[in-house]
Amino acid sequence: MTELVAEFALVVEGRELGGDVSRGASAARVYKQLTKQRSANATSGVLFGAEGAQQRHDGKWWQSESDTWDLLARLYEQRQQRRDVAMDDNMDASTDDDATLSDFVRAQDLLERDGQLAEYVEVRRWLEDTAREFQPVETRKGYLFYTRRSIRTQDTADSNAMSDTTQLVTDIDPDASSRQRRDIAIEDHEYTTSLLRTLFEYVRRGRMSDAMALCVESDEPWRAASMKGGLFWRDPQLEDAESTDRVGGNINRNLWKHACAALAHDTGNDSYERALYAALSGRVDEVLTVCVTWNDFVWAHVNAVIEMRMDHGLRGACVYEQAPATSFAHVQSRRTCATDMAQVFDIVESLDGCVQNEARDPLRRLQRALATNTFAEYVEEFAQALSPETDVRMVRVVAHASLCVRQSGAELPEPAVSAVLEAYVDRLARDHDELVAAYVAQMPTERQTHVYAQFVQMLNVSRDHRMQLLQRAERHGLDTHAVCRAATSAGVQPDDLLDSSDPSDSSDPSDQFELSEPSEPITNTEQRQVRALEWTTSSSHLYPYALAQACTLSRHFLLRGRTNAATVLLNSLPADF
């Protein structure tokens, strides 16, 4: 953990980024790689028992944190780019009403104009890239190999013997089983089930090309054709830019989506086949039946929202007349789909069991704030809930996430960000005091002096180490003279320091004036007060202020008979003072 804290600080200082203009997103990518490496280290050579369980738990945390940094980098880079484009006076005109353009161009234009939809697409990509690993089915040549063999052997079987193949299909085509209401060989059935699950898992991870390639390699090319219908129709001759691409895509994509919905609606199909075509058509009913993790459920709903908004955005003028789809009215989704990202997370968080528990995970809550663009509200709530018991890992994550978001150009509530940074500085001061200055420099100027002075005046370290901390503060642009004055002032006048009135005025008769012996050691409080002057005697420019404070503290000691403390104080001053 120590090494990671130092590596994060290097990014904050900018040493890992150079002059990158998109520094917020770039910093998040560095954090992603750092935590991803931590996850790999935690899960390599996993032990058994309690130690192994802790390793797996740590690995899961680091992977989830790495995913969080990935999401932040994706979204805030996109948001920053949109702000830059919005400032450009030469933006291209919308193609919304141009009926001569293909669906592909209109879809691209829609994503450029609808920033929220573009963010939803990026969130879906993130959910696809961060999905759990799975084992795909192996490629098998020969369609329904065992069914074919059983049909051939059935003709030569003893007519007087009972045959196990009498309930098998007699034709080898994709519709034979449903048409004849017969089965295929058990081996083929098991492979088909595994194939359909793999196809869904590929689509779930955005790997459509892998899914279609598996279909072709397994001698089931019609499945690839059925999935390829989702490509937007494109005719290069209708586009302004010169292109050598051929006409492609599906000119009747809307009709294809209804056909997919019908396949998903058919209860006679395999559950993963129904989920596959439901995902392709933007339905959630059948996809949810095979979802397992929080990531799966969120993906299912986000995918449905995207398809719904794409359909709505592409309605209107079109160069061709679309085929009617009125015959598919009976396959309408039974569930009310979410209309925005906030509703997606509300629905998932309302689920029971382990999914709800996962939704309550601190990093999941942060991911929701990033995806719904409510990070400002999240930081305020996090700052209000800060306590000594707050997980130090979350303090680190939120502190650095706040810096990344702010560097990307987004506005955040400064008091909340400062509160989080101060909480992180408080934890750094225990073991990494050399890193504190880098984070104090990220606070508002009016808070920097107070926070750093409060930090340094509590340190019980050597004078050389104190001077090193001042050098770090100066390197990060802090006002070291103001820090030194504030640290000395706070150090020589702690809360328990009485006023400097004559002790004979005390109303307590037992409070008698008594001179200390020169050899008597000074108290810890007195030692701390004397050493507080080191901050202002570090520079000759501060000698006048140091002299005033030394006089005040000496008078305080002498009025209480602490001549030994006054002697220590005077001996501690520099020779040229």
C-alpha positions as CSV (number, residue, x, y, z in Angstrom):
1,M,0.0,0.0,0.0
2,T,2.9,2.3,0.8
3,E,4.3,2.1,-2.7
4,L,0.8,2.7,-4.3
5,V,0.3,5.8,-2.2
6,A,3.6,7.2,-3.4
7,E,2.8,6.4,-7.0
8,F,-0.5,8.1,-6.8
9,A,1.2,11.2,-5.4
10,L,3.6,11.3,-8.3
11,V,0.6,11.5,-10.7
12,V,-0.8,14.4,-8.6
13,E,2.5,16.2,-8.9
14,G,2.3,15.7,-12.6
15,R,5.5,13.8,-13.0
16,E,3.7,10.9,-14.8
17,L,1.7,13.1,-17.2
18,G,3.9,15.8,-18.7
19,G,1.9,18.5,-20.5
20,D,-1.1,16.4,-21.3
21,V,-4.1,18.8,-21.8
22,S,-6.6,16.1,-20.8
23,R,-4.8,15.6,-17.5
24,G,-7.8,14.4,-15.6
25,A,-8.6,11.5,-17.9
26,S,-4.9,10.7,-18.3
27,A,-4.3,10.6,-14.5
28,A,-7.3,8.2,-14.2
29,R,-5.7,5.9,-16.8
30,V,-2.5,5.8,-14.8
31,Y,-4.5,5.0,-11.6
32,K,-6.2,2.3,-13.6
33,Q,-3.0,0.6,-14.5
34,L,-1.5,0.9,-11.0
35,T,-4.6,-0.7,-9.4
36,K,-4.9,-3.3,-12.2
37,Q,-1.3,-4.4,-11.4
38,R,-2.3,-4.6,-7.7
39,S,-5.2,-6.9,-8.6
40,A,-2.9,-9.1,-10.7
41,N,-0.4,-9.3,-7.8
42,A,-3.1,-10.1,-5.3
43,T,-4.6,-13.0,-7.3
44,S,-1.3,-14.6,-8.3
45,G,-0.4,-17.6,-6.3
46,V,-3.6,-17.5,-4.2
47,L,-3.2,-19.3,-0.9
48,F,-5.8,-21.5,0.9
49,G,-7.7,-20.8,4.1
50,A,-8.2,-17.4,5.7
51,E,-5.1,-15.9,4.1
52,G,-6.3,-17.0,0.6
53,A,-9.8,-15.6,1.3
54,Q,-8.2,-12.3,2.2
55,Q,-6.1,-12.4,-1.0
56,R,-9.2,-12.9,-3.1
57,H,-11.0,-10.1,-1.3
58,D,-8.1,-7.7,-1.9
59,G,-7.9,-8.8,-5.6
60,K,-11.6,-8.1,-6.0
61,W,-11.2,-4.7,-4.5
62,W,-8.3,-3.7,-6.7
63,Q,-10.1,-4.9,-9.8
64,S,-13.2,-3.0,-9.0
65,E,-11.1,0.1,-8.3
66,S,-9.3,-0.3,-11.6
67,D,-12.7,-0.5,-13.3
68,T,-13.8,2.7,-11.6
69,W,-10.8,4.6,-12.9
70,D,-11.5,3.2,-16.3
71,L,-15.0,4.5,-16.2
72,L,-13.9,7.9,-15.0
73,A,-11.3,8.2,-17.8
74,R,-13.8,7.2,-20.5
75,L,-16.6,9.5,-19.5
76,Y,-14.8,12.6,-18.5
77,E,-12.6,12.6,-21.6
78,Q,-15.8,12.4,-23.6
79,R,-17.4,15.2,-21.6
80,Q,-14.3,17.4,-21.9
81,Q,-14.3,16.9,-25.7
82,R,-18.0,17.8,-25.9
83,R,-17.3,21.0,-24.0
84,D,-14.5,21.8,-26.4
85,V,-16.7,21.2,-29.4
86,A,-19.5,23.3,-27.9
87,M,-17.2,26.2,-27.9
88,D,-16.4,25.8,-31.6
89,D,-18.4,28.3,-33.7
90,N,-17.9,26.2,-36.8
91,M,-19.9,23.1,-35.8
92,D,-21.5,21.2,-38.7
93,A,-25.2,21.5,-39.2
94,S,-27.5,18.6,-38.1
95,T,-28.5,16.0,-40.6
96,D,-31.7,15.1,-38.7
97,D,-34.0,16.3,-41.5
98,D,-31.9,15.1,-44.4
99,A,-33.8,12.2,-46.0
100,T,-31.0,11.4,-48.5
101,L,-28.7,10.0,-45.9
102,S,-28.3,6.3,-44.9
103,D,-29.1,5.0,-41.4
104,F,-25.4,4.6,-40.6
105,V,-24.7,8.3,-41.2
106,R,-27.8,9.4,-39.3
107,A,-26.9,7.2,-36.4
108,Q,-23.4,8.7,-36.3
109,D,-24.9,12.2,-36.4
110,L,-27.3,11.3,-33.6
111,L,-24.4,10.2,-31.3
112,E,-22.6,13.4,-32.1
113,R,-25.6,15.6,-31.3
114,D,-27.0,13.6,-28.3
115,G,-24.2,13.7,-25.7
116,Q,-26.2,11.8,-23.2
117,L,-26.8,8.9,-25.6
118,A,-23.1,8.9,-26.5
119,E,-22.3,8.6,-22.7
120,Y,-24.8,5.7,-22.5
121,V,-23.0,3.9,-25.3
122,E,-19.6,4.5,-23.5
123,V,-21.1,3.1,-20.3
124,R,-22.3,0.0,-22.2
125,R,-18.8,-0.5,-23.6
126,W,-17.3,-0.2,-20.2
127,L,-19.8,-2.8,-18.8
128,E,-18.8,-5.1,-21.7
129,D,-15.1,-4.7,-21.2
130,T,-15.3,-5.2,-17.4
131,A,-17.6,-8.3,-17.6
132,R,-16.5,-11.4,-15.7
133,E,-14.4,-13.9,-17.6
134,F,-16.1,-17.0,-19.1
135,Q,-15.1,-20.1,-20.9
136,P,-16.4,-20.2,-24.6
137,V,-17.5,-23.5,-26.2
138,E,-15.0,-25.1,-28.5
139,T,-15.6,-25.0,-32.3
140,R,-17.1,-28.2,-33.7
141,K,-17.4,-28.9,-37.4
142,G,-20.4,-30.8,-38.7
143,Y,-23.9,-29.6,-38.0
144,L,-25.8,-32.0,-35.7
145,F,-23.1,-34.6,-36.2
146,Y,-24.6,-37.2,-33.7
147,T,-28.1,-36.7,-35.0
148,R,-27.0,-37.4,-38.5
149,R,-25.3,-40.5,-37.4
150,S,-28.4,-41.7,-35.4
151,I,-30.6,-41.1,-38.5
152,R,-28.3,-43.2,-40.6
153,T,-28.2,-46.1,-38.1
154,Q,-32.0,-46.0,-37.6
155,D,-32.6,-47.2,-41.2
156,T,-30.5,-50.3,-40.5
157,A,-31.7,-51.1,-37.0
158,D,-33.7,-54.2,-36.3
159,S,-37.3,-53.5,-37.0
160,N,-38.4,-55.7,-34.1
161,A,-36.2,-54.0,-31.6
162,M,-37.1,-50.8,-29.7
163,S,-34.9,-48.0,-31.0
164,D,-33.8,-45.0,-29.0
165,T,-33.9,-42.9,-32.2
166,T,-37.6,-43.1,-32.9
167,Q,-38.1,-39.6,-31.3
168,L,-35.3,-38.0,-33.2
169,V,-35.9,-35.6,-36.1
170,T,-35.7,-37.1,-39.6
171,D,-34.5,-34.0,-41.3
172,I,-31.3,-32.0,-40.8
173,D,-32.2,-28.3,-40.9
174,P,-32.4,-25.6,-38.3
175,D,-36.3,-25.7,-38.1
176,A,-36.7,-29.5,-38.1
177,S,-37.0,-29.8,-34.3
178,S,-39.7,-27.2,-34.0
179,R,-41.5,-28.3,-37.2
180,Q,-41.6,-32.1,-36.4
181,R,-41.8,-31.6,-32.6
182,R,-38.9,-34.0,-32.2
183,D,-35.6,-33.9,-30.5
184,I,-32.0,-33.9,-31.7
185,A,-29.4,-36.3,-30.3
186,I,-28.5,-35.6,-26.7
187,E,-24.8,-34.8,-27.6
188,D,-26.0,-32.3,-30.2
189,H,-28.4,-30.8,-27.7
190,E,-25.7,-30.3,-25.1
191,Y,-23.4,-28.7,-27.7
192,T,-26.2,-26.4,-29.0
193,T,-27.0,-25.3,-25.4
194,S,-23.3,-24.5,-24.8
195,L,-23.0,-22.7,-28.2
196,L,-26.1,-20.5,-27.5
197,R,-24.7,-19.5,-24.1
198,T,-21.3,-18.7,-25.7
199,L,-23.1,-16.6,-28.3
200,F,-24.9,-14.6,-25.7
201,E,-21.8,-14.2,-23.6
202,Y,-20.0,-12.8,-26.6
203,V,-22.8,-10.3,-27.4
204,R,-22.9,-9.4,-23.7
205,R,-19.2,-8.5,-24.0
206,G,-19.6,-6.5,-27.2
207,R,-17.8,-9.2,-29.2
208,M,-20.2,-9.6,-32.0
209,S,-17.6,-10.5,-34.6
210,D,-16.4,-13.4,-32.4
211,A,-20.0,-14.6,-32.0
212,M,-20.5,-14.6,-35.8
213,A,-17.2,-16.2,-36.5
214,L,-18.0,-19.1,-34.0
215,C,-21.3,-19.7,-35.9
216,V,-19.5,-19.9,-39.2
217,E,-16.7,-22.1,-37.9
218,S,-19.3,-24.4,-36.3
219,D,-21.1,-24.9,-39.6
220,E,-24.1,-22.8,-38.5
221,P,-23.8,-19.7,-40.7
222,W,-27.5,-18.9,-40.5
223,R,-27.0,-17.9,-36.9
224,A,-24.4,-15.4,-37.9
225,A,-26.7,-14.0,-40.6
226,S,-29.5,-13.7,-38.0
227,M,-27.3,-11.6,-35.7
228,K,-25.8,-9.5,-38.5
229,G,-29.2,-7.9,-39.2
230,G,-28.5,-5.3,-36.5
231,L,-25.9,-3.4,-38.7
232,F,-27.2,0.0,-39.8
233,W,-27.8,0.3,-43.5
234,R,-25.1,2.2,-45.4
235,D,-24.9,3.4,-49.0
236,P,-21.6,5.2,-49.8
237,Q,-23.2,6.8,-52.9
238,L,-25.5,8.8,-50.5
239,E,-22.7,10.1,-48.3
240,D,-20.9,13.3,-48.9
241,A,-17.4,11.9,-48.2
242,E,-15.8,9.8,-50.8
243,S,-15.9,6.1,-49.9
244,T,-14.9,2.8,-51.5
245,D,-17.1,0.8,-49.2
246,R,-19.9,-1.3,-50.6
247,V,-23.5,-1.0,-49.7
248,G,-24.0,-2.9,-46.4
249,G,-26.1,-3.2,-43.3
250,N,-29.8,-3.9,-43.0
251,I,-32.2,-1.6,-44.7
252,N,-35.1,-3.1,-42.7
253,R,-33.4,-3.1,-39.3
254,N,-36.6,-2.2,-37.5
255,L,-38.3,-5.3,-38.9
256,W,-35.3,-7.4,-38.0
257,K,-35.5,-6.2,-34.4
258,H,-39.2,-7.2,-34.2
259,A,-38.3,-10.7,-35.5
260,C,-35.6,-10.9,-32.8
261,A,-38.1,-9.9,-30.2
262,A,-40.4,-12.7,-31.5
263,L,-37.6,-15.3,-31.1
264,A,-37.0,-14.0,-27.6
265,H,-40.7,-14.1,-26.8
266,D,-41.0,-17.8,-27.9
267,T,-40.9,-19.9,-24.7
268,G,-40.1,-23.0,-26.7
269,N,-36.5,-21.7,-27.4
270,D,-33.5,-22.2,-25.1
271,S,-33.2,-19.6,-22.4
272,Y,-29.8,-18.3,-23.7
273,E,-31.2,-18.2,-27.3
274,R,-34.0,-16.0,-26.0
275,A,-31.6,-13.8,-24.1
276,L,-29.4,-13.5,-27.1
277,Y,-32.1,-12.2,-29.4
278,A,-33.6,-10.1,-26.6
279,A,-30.3,-8.3,-26.2
280,L,-30.0,-7.7,-29.9
281,S,-33.5,-6.3,-30.1
282,G,-33.2,-4.2,-26.9
283,R,-35.5,-6.1,-24.7
284,V,-34.9,-6.8,-21.0
285,D,-37.4,-9.5,-20.1
286,E,-35.5,-12.5,-21.3
287,V,-32.0,-11.0,-20.7
288,L,-32.6,-10.6,-17.0
289,T,-33.4,-14.3,-16.6
290,V,-29.7,-15.2,-17.3
291,C,-28.1,-12.2,-15.5
292,V,-26.0,-13.0,-12.4
293,T,-24.0,-10.0,-11.3
294,W,-24.6,-6.3,-10.8
295,N,-22.7,-5.7,-14.0
296,D,-24.9,-8.0,-16.0
297,F,-28.2,-6.4,-14.8
298,V,-27.0,-2.9,-15.4
299,W,-25.8,-3.8,-18.9
300,A,-29.2,-5.4,-19.7
301,H,-31.0,-2.2,-18.8
302,V,-28.5,0.2,-20.4
303,N,-28.6,-1.8,-23.6
304,A,-32.4,-1.5,-23.7
305,V,-32.2,2.3,-23.0
306,I,-29.7,2.8,-25.9
307,E,-31.8,0.8,-28.4
308,M,-35.0,2.7,-27.4
309,R,-33.3,6.1,-27.8
310,M,-31.6,5.1,-31.1
311,D,-35.0,4.0,-32.5
312,H,-36.6,7.2,-31.3
313,G,-33.8,9.4,-32.7
314,L,-33.8,7.7,-36.1
315,R,-37.5,8.1,-36.7
316,G,-38.6,10.6,-39.3
317,A,-37.4,11.4,-42.8
318,C,-35.9,8.4,-44.6
319,V,-34.8,7.7,-48.1
320,Y,-36.7,4.4,-48.3
321,E,-40.0,3.1,-47.1
322,Q,-39.6,0.7,-44.1
323,A,-41.3,-2.7,-44.1
324,P,-44.3,-2.8,-41.7
325,A,-44.0,-4.7,-38.4
326,T,-47.6,-4.6,-37.2
327,S,-47.8,-8.4,-37.0
328,F,-45.4,-8.4,-34.1
329,A,-47.6,-6.5,-31.7
330,H,-48.0,-9.5,-29.5
331,V,-44.3,-9.6,-28.5
332,Q,-44.2,-6.3,-26.7
333,S,-42.1,-6.3,-23.6
334,R,-43.9,-6.9,-20.4
335,R,-41.5,-4.8,-18.3
336,T,-41.5,-1.0,-18.2
337,C,-38.0,-0.1,-19.4
338,A,-35.9,2.6,-17.8
339,T,-35.6,5.9,-19.8
340,D,-32.4,7.2,-18.3
341,M,-29.3,6.1,-16.4
342,A,-30.6,7.1,-13.0
343,Q,-33.6,4.9,-13.4
344,V,-31.4,2.0,-14.5
345,F,-29.5,2.1,-11.2
346,D,-32.7,2.6,-9.2
347,I,-34.1,-0.6,-10.7
348,V,-31.0,-2.6,-10.1
349,E,-30.7,-1.4,-6.5
350,S,-34.2,-2.5,-5.9
351,L,-33.4,-6.1,-6.7
352,D,-33.1,-8.6,-3.9
353,G,-30.2,-10.8,-2.9
354,C,-26.5,-10.5,-3.8
355,V,-27.2,-8.0,-6.5
356,Q,-28.6,-5.5,-4.1
357,N,-25.7,-6.1,-1.7
358,E,-23.2,-5.5,-4.6
359,A,-25.1,-2.3,-5.5
360,R,-24.4,-1.1,-1.9
361,D,-20.6,-1.5,-2.4
362,P,-18.8,1.8,-2.0
363,L,-17.1,1.6,-5.4
364,R,-20.4,0.7,-7.1
365,R,-22.0,3.8,-5.6
366,L,-19.1,5.8,-6.9
367,Q,-19.5,4.2,-10.4
368,R,-23.2,5.1,-10.3
369,A,-22.3,8.8,-9.6
370,L,-19.8,8.8,-12.5
371,A,-22.2,7.2,-14.9
372,T,-25.2,9.5,-14.0
373,N,-23.0,12.6,-14.0
374,T,-23.9,13.3,-10.3
375,F,-20.3,13.2,-8.9
376,A,-20.7,16.7,-7.4
377,E,-23.6,15.5,-5.3
378,Y,-21.7,12.4,-4.4
379,V,-18.6,14.3,-3.1
380,E,-20.8,16.5,-0.9
381,E,-22.5,13.4,0.6
382,F,-19.2,11.7,1.1
383,A,-17.6,14.7,2.7
384,Q,-20.5,15.0,5.2
385,A,-20.3,11.3,6.1
386,L,-16.5,11.4,6.8
387,S,-15.4,10.0,10.1
388,P,-12.3,8.4,11.6
389,E,-13.9,5.0,10.7
390,T,-14.2,5.8,7.0
391,D,-12.3,3.3,4.9
392,V,-9.0,4.9,4.0
393,R,-9.1,3.3,0.6
394,M,-12.3,5.1,-0.2
395,V,-10.9,8.4,1.1
396,R,-7.9,7.9,-1.3
397,V,-10.1,7.0,-4.2
398,V,-12.6,9.9,-3.8
399,A,-9.8,12.4,-3.2
400,H,-8.0,11.5,-6.4
401,A,-11.3,11.1,-8.3
402,S,-12.2,14.7,-7.3
403,L,-8.9,16.0,-8.6
404,C,-9.3,14.1,-11.9
405,V,-12.8,15.4,-12.4
406,R,-11.8,19.0,-11.5
407,Q,-8.8,18.8,-13.9
408,S,-11.1,17.7,-16.7
409,G,-13.0,21.0,-16.4
410,A,-16.1,20.0,-14.4
411,E,-17.2,22.1,-11.5
412,L,-17.2,20.6,-8.0
413,P,-18.2,22.0,-4.6
414,E,-14.9,23.3,-3.3
415,P,-15.6,23.0,0.4
416,A,-16.5,19.3,-0.1
417,V,-13.4,18.6,-2.1
418,S,-11.2,20.3,0.4
419,A,-12.8,18.3,3.2
420,V,-12.0,15.1,1.4
421,L,-8.4,16.2,0.7
422,E,-8.0,17.2,4.3
423,A,-9.2,13.8,5.4
424,Y,-6.7,12.2,3.1
425,V,-3.9,14.5,4.3
426,D,-4.7,13.5,7.9
427,R,-4.1,9.9,7.0
428,L,-0.9,10.6,5.0
429,A,0.5,12.6,7.9
430,R,0.8,9.4,9.9
431,D,3.2,7.5,7.6
432,H,3.8,9.6,4.5
433,D,4.4,13.2,5.7
434,E,6.6,13.9,2.7
435,L,3.6,13.6,0.4
436,V,1.3,16.0,2.2
437,A,2.4,19.2,0.4
438,A,1.4,17.8,-3.0
439,Y,-2.2,17.5,-1.8
440,V,-2.4,20.7,0.2
441,A,-1.3,22.5,-2.9
442,Q,-4.6,21.3,-4.5
443,M,-6.7,23.1,-2.0
444,P,-7.9,26.7,-2.2
445,T,-5.2,29.3,-1.4
446,E,-6.9,30.4,1.7
447,R,-6.9,26.9,3.1
448,Q,-3.4,25.9,2.2
449,T,-1.6,27.9,4.9
450,H,-3.9,26.8,7.7
451,V,-3.9,23.1,6.8
452,Y,-0.1,22.8,6.2
453,A,0.7,24.8,9.3
454,Q,-1.6,22.6,11.4
455,F,0.1,19.5,9.9
456,V,3.7,20.6,10.5
457,Q,3.3,22.0,14.0
458,M,2.1,18.6,15.2
459,L,5.1,16.8,14.0
460,N,7.7,15.7,16.5
461,V,10.6,15.2,14.1
462,S,14.2,16.4,13.7
463,R,14.9,20.0,12.6
464,D,16.4,18.7,9.3
465,H,13.2,16.8,8.5
466,R,11.2,19.9,9.2
467,M,13.3,21.9,6.8
468,Q,12.8,19.2,4.2
469,L,9.0,19.5,4.6
470,L,9.3,23.3,4.1
471,Q,11.3,22.7,1.0
472,R,8.6,20.4,-0.4
473,A,6.0,23.0,0.5
474,E,7.9,25.7,-1.4
475,R,8.3,23.4,-4.4
476,H,4.6,22.9,-4.6
477,G,3.9,26.7,-4.5
478,L,2.8,27.1,-0.8
479,D,3.5,30.3,1.0
480,T,6.2,28.9,3.4
481,H,6.6,32.2,5.3
482,A,2.9,32.3,6.1
483,V,3.0,28.6,7.0
484,C,6.0,29.1,9.4
485,R,4.3,32.1,11.1
486,A,1.1,30.1,11.5
487,A,2.9,27.0,12.8
488,T,4.9,29.0,15.3
489,S,1.9,30.9,16.5
490,A,-0.1,27.7,17.0
491,G,2.8,26.0,18.7
492,V,3.8,28.5,21.3
493,Q,0.2,29.3,22.2
494,P,-1.6,25.9,22.5
495,D,-5.2,25.8,23.9
496,D,-4.0,25.1,27.4
497,L,-1.7,28.1,27.6
498,L,-2.9,30.6,30.2
499,D,-2.6,34.3,29.8
500,S,0.6,36.0,30.8
501,S,-0.8,37.8,33.8
502,D,1.1,38.0,37.1
503,P,0.7,34.6,38.9
504,S,0.3,36.5,42.2
505,D,-3.1,37.5,41.0
506,S,-4.4,34.0,41.2
507,S,-7.4,33.5,43.4
508,D,-6.2,30.0,44.4
509,P,-4.0,30.4,47.6
510,S,-2.3,27.1,46.9
511,D,-1.0,28.5,43.6
512,Q,2.4,29.8,44.8
513,F,5.2,31.1,42.7
514,E,8.2,28.7,42.7
515,L,11.5,28.9,40.7
516,S,12.6,25.7,38.9
517,E,16.0,24.3,39.3
518,P,18.3,24.9,36.3
519,S,19.0,21.2,36.0
520,E,15.3,20.3,36.1
521,P,14.1,18.9,32.7
522,I,11.5,20.8,30.9
523,T,8.0,19.3,30.2
524,N,6.9,17.9,26.9
525,T,4.6,20.8,26.4
526,E,7.4,23.3,27.0
527,Q,9.6,21.3,24.6
528,R,6.9,21.5,22.0
529,Q,6.5,25.3,22.5
530,V,10.3,25.9,22.3
531,R,10.6,23.8,19.1
532,A,7.7,25.7,17.6
533,L,10.1,28.6,17.1
534,E,12.2,26.5,14.7
535,W,9.7,27.3,11.9
536,T,10.3,31.0,12.1
537,T,14.0,30.8,12.8
538,S,14.4,28.8,9.6
539,S,14.7,32.0,7.6
540,S,16.3,35.3,8.4
541,H,13.3,37.1,6.8
542,L,11.2,35.7,9.7
543,Y,13.5,36.8,12.5
544,P,11.4,39.8,13.5
545,Y,8.3,37.6,13.9
546,A,10.4,34.9,15.7
547,L,11.8,37.5,18.1
548,A,8.3,38.7,19.1
549,Q,7.2,35.1,19.7
550,A,10.3,34.2,21.6
551,C,9.8,37.2,23.9
552,T,6.2,36.3,24.5
553,L,7.1,32.7,25.3
554,S,10.1,33.7,27.5
555,R,7.8,36.0,29.6
556,H,5.3,33.2,29.9
557,F,8.0,30.8,31.3
558,L,9.6,33.4,33.6
559,L,6.2,34.5,35.1
560,R,5.7,30.8,36.1
561,G,9.2,30.4,37.5
562,R,10.2,28.1,34.6
563,T,13.7,29.6,34.2
564,N,15.0,26.3,32.9
565,A,12.5,26.4,30.0
566,A,13.5,30.0,29.3
567,T,17.1,29.0,29.3
568,V,16.4,26.2,26.8
569,L,14.5,28.6,24.6
570,L,17.3,31.1,24.5
571,N,19.9,28.5,23.8
572,S,17.9,27.1,20.9
573,L,18.0,30.4,18.9
574,P,20.4,30.6,16.0
575,A,23.8,32.3,16.5
576,D,22.9,35.1,14.1
577,F,19.5,35.7,15.6
